[in-house]
Amino acid sequence: MTPTGEALGESAALLGAVADPVRLGLIHQLAQRECACVCDLQTSPPIPDNLLSYHLKVLRDAELVTSKRRGRWVDYYLLPDALDRLRDTLPSVDRSPAEKTPVPER
């Protein structure tokens, strides 16, 4: 089944949120831990705090991460379905072996 234009737009927006190397790196960091204080999130190369906040906001707006204030600190969490939602944006091929089209040689 081919996705609708609206579904493709939502998928493109979600992929766009992680298309930036800084944001993709943040997703990787958060996938390795239950949560991370903003003070512990590192980028390579390091970026100013205001730019880090911007990238985290983009990920929050895409509903991939959430945050919780703890005093003056903010903890960030990868939402439980975030990686599944990203995976679901990619097409899958469900063909029987007999239906597979051979890849032309170069």
Solvent accessible surface area in square Angstrom, and as a share of the most:
residue,aa,sasa,rsa
1,M,236,1.05
2,T,115,0.67
3,P,68,0.43
4,T,90,0.53
5,G,60,0.58
6,E,131,0.59
7,A,38,0.30
8,L,94,0.47
9,G,42,0.40
10,E,109,0.49
11,S,26,0.17
12,A,63,0.49
13,A,70,0.54
14,L,15,0.07
15,L,64,0.32
16,G,36,0.35
17,A,7,0.05
18,V,14,0.08
19,A,81,0.62
20,D,38,0.20
21,P,110,0.69
22,V,33,0.19
23,R,28,0.10
24,L,78,0.39
25,G,28,0.27
26,L,0,0.00
27,I,7,0.04
28,H,111,0.49
29,Q,40,0.18
30,L,1,0.01
31,A,45,0.35
32,Q,146,0.65
33,R,99,0.36
34,E,154,0.69
35,C,49,0.29
36,A,3,0.02
37,C,10,0.06
38,V,37,0.21
39,C,64,0.38
40,D,72,0.37
41,L,7,0.04
42,Q,117,0.52
43,T,22,0.13
44,S,112,0.72
45,P,104,0.66
46,P,118,0.74
47,I,39,0.20
48,P,85,0.54
49,D,117,0.61
50,N,116,0.60
51,L,72,0.36
52,L,14,0.07
53,S,61,0.39
54,Y,115,0.44
55,H,14,0.06
56,L,0,0.00
57,K,99,0.42
58,V,33,0.19
59,L,0,0.00
60,R,80,0.29
61,D,96,0.50
62,A,22,0.17
63,E,107,0.48
64,L,0,0.00
65,V,3,0.02
66,T,54,0.32
67,S,42,0.27
68,K,133,0.56
69,R,162,0.59
70,R,125,0.46
71,G,67,0.64
72,R,191,0.70
73,W,93,0.33
74,V,24,0.14
75,D,12,0.06
76,Y,14,0.05
77,Y,60,0.23
78,L,31,0.15
79,L,50,0.25
80,P,133,0.84
81,D,67,0.35
82,A,0,0.00
83,L,73,0.36
84,D,73,0.38
85,R,71,0.26
86,L,23,0.11
87,R,148,0.54
88,D,114,0.59
89,T,25,0.15
90,L,106,0.53
91,P,127,0.80
92,S,91,0.59
93,V,100,0.58
94,D,132,0.69
95,R,113,0.41
96,S,51,0.33
97,P,115,0.73
98,A,102,0.79
99,E,111,0.50
100,K,125,0.53
101,T,98,0.57
102,P,113,0.71
103,V,134,0.77
104,P,113,0.71
105,E,171,0.77
106,R,284,1.04
